[in-house]
Amino acid sequence: MKHNHNHDQNHKEKLFYSCDEAGLACDKRQYGELTFWEKVRLKIHMFYCDYCRAYSKKNQKLSDLFNRVGISHPPKKLDLNSKELIRIKFEKELNSTH
């Protein structure tokens, strides 16, 4: 039987995320939108990619900070007063010692 390189390549592409795909999956994970298979692929990618692990940690810290200051999902547009209140809350949170 002849070995089909394209077939093997397709399986690898389905199993392994690129860094761009992993970044999108990290973002989706923050909102609980990953399927089981996406979670598996992300875990595999995170196992060997230091850059994406660091991105994921920063992403999680930002989400945690939003939650601590009382913002679950920030709107796409904010008025100036709302932006200023968020800035003040972030500064207070970042300067506090936990």
C-alpha positions in Angstrom: 0.0 0.0 0.0 1.3 3.4 -1.0 1.8 5.9 1.9 -0.3 9.1 1.4 1.7 12.1 2.7 -1.3 14.5 2.2 -3.5 12.3 4.3 -1.0 12.4 7.2 -0.6 16.2 6.8 -4.3 16.7 7.0 -4.5 14.8 10.2 -1.6 16.8 11.7 -3.3 20.0 10.7 -6.5 18.9 12.3 -4.7 17.9 15.5 -2.3 20.8 15.9 -3.2 24.5 16.2 -1.1 27.2 14.8 -0.4 30.1 17.2 -3.0 32.2 15.5 -5.6 29.4 16.0 -4.5 28.9 19.6 -4.9 32.6 20.3 -8.4 32.6 19.0 -9.1 29.4 21.1 -7.7 31.2 24.2 -10.1 34.0 23.6 -13.1 31.6 23.1 -12.1 29.7 26.3 -12.5 32.9 28.3 -16.2 32.9 27.5 -16.7 29.1 27.7 -17.2 28.7 24.0 -14.7 25.9 23.2 -15.9 22.5 22.1 -14.3 19.4 23.6 -12.1 18.9 20.5 -11.0 22.6 20.6 -10.0 22.1 24.2 -7.9 19.1 23.4 -6.2 20.9 20.5 -5.5 23.9 22.7 -4.0 21.8 25.5 -1.7 20.1 23.0 -0.6 23.4 21.6 -0.1 24.9 25.1 2.1 21.9 26.0 4.8 22.9 23.6 4.3 26.7 23.0 5.7 29.0 25.6 4.5 32.1 23.8 0.8 31.0 23.7 1.0 29.8 27.4 2.2 33.3 28.3 -0.6 34.9 26.2 -3.2 32.7 27.9 -2.0 33.6 31.3 -2.2 37.4 30.5 -5.6 36.9 29.0 -6.8 35.1 32.1 -5.4 37.9 34.3 -7.2 40.5 32.3 -10.5 38.6 32.5 -10.0 38.2 36.3 -9.3 41.9 36.6 -12.5 42.7 34.7 -14.4 40.5 37.0 -12.9 42.0 40.1 -13.9 45.5 39.1 -17.4 44.3 38.2 -17.3 44.1 34.4 -18.3 40.8 33.1 -18.3 41.6 29.4 -17.2 45.1 28.5 -19.4 46.8 25.8 -17.7 47.8 22.5 -18.5 51.5 23.0 -18.3 53.4 26.3 -19.0 57.0 27.1 -16.1 59.1 28.6 -17.5 58.8 32.1 -17.7 55.0 32.0 -14.1 54.9 30.6 -12.8 57.0 33.4 -14.6 54.9 36.0 -13.1 51.8 34.5 -9.6 53.4 34.4 -9.9 54.4 38.1 -11.0 50.9 39.1 -8.2 49.3 37.1 -5.6 51.6 38.6 -6.9 50.9 42.1 -6.9 47.1 41.4 -3.4 47.2 39.9 -2.0 49.2 42.8 -3.6 47.2 45.5 -1.6 44.4 47.2 -3.3 41.0 47.3 
